[in-house]
């Protein structure tokens, strides 16, 4: 049982590595994570703010991973052009966009308030 559990974590880590190596948007998201993390330390986010930022980051990364998995699966089952397959991929990409826009709004609110307080 423990061996299966450890193997499962290994497969999950392998999936993250594959996504980072093959998906430009995933690399962009991880650069954004680094920037947000540094900014969070510099602006001294409190525990609640860190929690909100962490959940927001998690939602974007998770959405990107699901989008990548959906795209790979759709390409596998429908290698030729198919309008419905394209719609599936568009909807998955829309989910990532929505998560990223919401994350941006959250970041602007949290960091904007911190910057405003710092300037005043």
C-alpha positions in Angstrom: 0.0 0.0 0.0 2.8 2.5 0.9 4.6 1.5 -2.3 1.5 2.4 -4.4 1.2 5.7 -2.5 4.8 6.6 -3.1 4.4 5.6 -6.8 1.4 7.8 -7.1 3.3 10.8 -5.8 6.0 10.0 -8.3 3.6 10.0 -11.2 2.1 13.3 -10.0 5.5 14.9 -9.8 6.4 13.5 -13.2 3.2 15.1 -14.5 4.2 18.5 -13.1 7.7 18.2 -14.6 6.3 17.2 -18.0 3.9 20.2 -17.9 6.8 22.6 -17.0 9.0 21.2 -19.8 6.4 21.1 -22.5 4.0 24.0 -21.8 5.1 27.6 -22.2 2.1 28.9 -20.3 3.0 26.7 -17.3 6.5 28.2 -17.2 5.0 31.7 -17.4 2.7 30.8 -14.5 5.6 29.6 -12.4 7.5 32.8 -13.1 4.5 34.7 -11.9 4.4 32.6 -8.8 8.0 33.5 -8.1 7.3 37.2 -8.6 4.2 37.1 -6.4 6.1 35.2 -3.7 8.9 37.8 -3.6 6.4 40.6 -3.6 4.5 38.9 -0.8 7.6 38.8 1.4 8.6 42.4 0.5 5.2 43.7 1.3 4.9 41.5 4.4 1.6 39.8 3.7 -0.3 38.5 6.7 -1.4 34.9 7.1 -4.9 35.5 5.6 -3.4 37.3 2.6 -0.9 34.4 2.1 -3.7 31.9 2.3 -5.7 33.8 -0.3 -2.7 34.1 -2.6 -1.8 30.4 -2.2 -5.3 29.3 -3.1 -5.4 31.6 -6.1 -2.0 30.4 -7.3 -3.2 26.8 -6.8 -6.3 27.4 -8.8 -4.3 28.8 -11.8 -1.7 26.0 -11.8 -4.4 23.4 -11.4 -6.5 24.9 -14.2 -3.4 24.9 -16.5 -2.6 21.3 -15.6 -6.2 20.2 -16.4 -6.1 22.2 -19.6 -2.9 20.5 -20.7 -4.3 17.1 -19.9 -7.5 17.8 -21.7 -5.6 19.1 -24.8 -3.4 16.0 -24.9 -6.4 13.7 -24.5 -8.4 15.5 -27.2 -5.4 15.4 -29.6 -5.0 11.7 -28.9 -8.6 10.7 -29.6 -9.2 13.2 -32.4 -5.9 13.8 -34.2 -7.7 15.2 -37.3 -9.6 18.5 -37.1 -12.9 18.2 -35.4 -15.1 21.2 -34.5 -16.4 19.6 -31.3 -12.8 18.7 -30.2 -11.8 22.3 -30.8 -14.7 23.5 -28.6 -13.6 21.2 -25.8 -10.1 22.6 -26.0 -11.4 26.2 -26.1 -13.6 25.6 -23.1 -10.6 24.2 -21.1 -8.4 27.1 -22.2 -11.2 29.5 -21.1 -11.1 28.0 -17.6 -7.4 28.8 -17.4 -8.1 32.4 -18.6 -10.9 32.8 -16.1 -8.6 31.5 -13.2 -5.8 33.8 -14.3 -8.1 36.9 -14.5 -9.5 36.2 -11.1 -5.9 35.7 -9.7 -4.9 39.1 -11.2 -7.9 40.8 -9.6 -7.0 39.2 -6.2 -3.3 40.2 -6.6 -4.2 43.8 -7.6 -6.5 44.0 -4.5 -4.1 42.5 -2.0 -0.9 44.1 -3.4 -2.5 47.3 -4.3 -3.8 47.9 -0.8 -0.3 47.0 0.6 1.4 49.4 -1.8 -1.1 52.1 -1.1 -0.6 51.7 2.7 3.2 51.7 2.1 3.0 55.0 0.1 0.7 56.8 2.5 
